Amino acid sequence: MAQMTPQVSKLLEQSLSLSVEEQEALADSLISSLGERVDERLRAAWDDEIKKRITELDSGKAKPFPGPKFAIATWRSCLVPTRVVELNEEPAAEYDAAFDWYLQRSPDAAFKLDAELRRDQP
């Protein structure tokens, strides 16, 4: 990953003062401007991880993680104290869709979350 120049650091600092909606729009624009530029090492790592997970699911070594259980695990991993809530089916589906949207736009979060979930499993 490229190092940040002072100019980029200043832009980042300014962007952090924007509203969440403005930050989201800015991030979407920046990501879209990358086009098809892909880090082949990252793509290969994801391909390997996907193959490994499919093999683990097919062999029964890994079990699918249901949405509501995933939501509870996510809340438990928060640094701020929270209450565990049970989501009805429709809100749970909306939550899953929103979280998928986030993970698609933030691969680093996917790696971090996967590591956290593996840490919490017996």
SVG drawing of the C-alpha trace seen along z (x, -y; Angstrom):
<svg xmlns="http://www.w3.org/2000/svg" viewBox="-40 -20 45 54">
<polyline fill="none" stroke="black" stroke-width="0.4" points="0.0,0.0 1.3,-3.5 2.5,-5.9 0.4,-9.0 2.0,-12.3 1.5,-15.4 -1.1,-16.5 -3.0,-13.3 -2.8,-13.3 -4.3,-16.8 -7.1,-15.7 -7.8,-12.8 -7.9,-15.1 -10.3,-17.4 -12.5,-14.5 -12.8,-13.2 -14.6,-16.5 -17.3,-15.8 -20.7,-14.3 -21.1,-10.5 -23.1,-10.9 -20.5,-13.2 -17.7,-10.7 -19.7,-7.9 -20.2,-9.8 -16.5,-10.7 -15.4,-7.1 -17.8,-5.7 -16.4,-8.2 -12.8,-7.4 -13.5,-3.6 -15.3,-4.0 -12.5,-6.0 -10.1,-3.0 -11.9,-1.2 -10.6,2.3 -7.3,1.6 -6.8,4.6 -4.0,5.8 -3.3,9.2 -1.8,10.4 -5.0,9.4 -7.2,11.1 -5.1,14.3 -5.3,14.2 -9.1,13.9 -9.3,16.7 -7.3,19.0 -9.5,18.0 -12.7,18.6 -11.5,22.1 -10.5,22.9 -13.9,21.9 -15.8,23.8 -13.8,26.9 -14.4,26.5 -18.1,26.0 -18.3,29.0 -16.4,31.2 -18.5,30.2 -15.5,28.8 -17.1,25.4 -20.8,24.6 -22.7,21.7 -23.2,18.8 -26.8,17.7 -27.6,14.0 -29.1,13.4 -26.2,15.3 -23.8,13.2 -25.5,10.0 -25.1,11.1 -21.5,12.0 -20.9,8.6 -22.5,6.7 -20.5,8.7 -17.3,7.7 -18.1,4.0 -15.8,2.0 -18.8,0.1 -21.2,1.9 -24.3,2.9 -27.4,4.9 -28.0,8.1 -31.2,7.8 -33.1,10.4 -33.9,9.2 -37.1,10.2 -36.6,11.9 -37.2,8.8 -34.9,6.5 -32.3,9.3 -32.3,9.6 -31.9,5.8 -29.0,5.9 -27.3,8.7 -27.7,6.8 -26.3,3.6 -23.4,5.4 -22.6,7.2 -22.7,3.7 -20.1,2.5 -17.9,5.5 -17.9,5.2 -16.6,1.6 -14.1,2.4 -12.1,5.6 -9.9,4.8 -13.0,4.9 -13.8,8.4 -10.3,9.7 -10.6,8.1 -14.1,9.5 -13.1,12.9 -10.2,12.9 -12.4,11.8 -15.0,14.4 -12.4,17.1 -11.0,15.9 -14.4,16.1 -15.2,19.6 -14.4,22.5"/>
</svg>
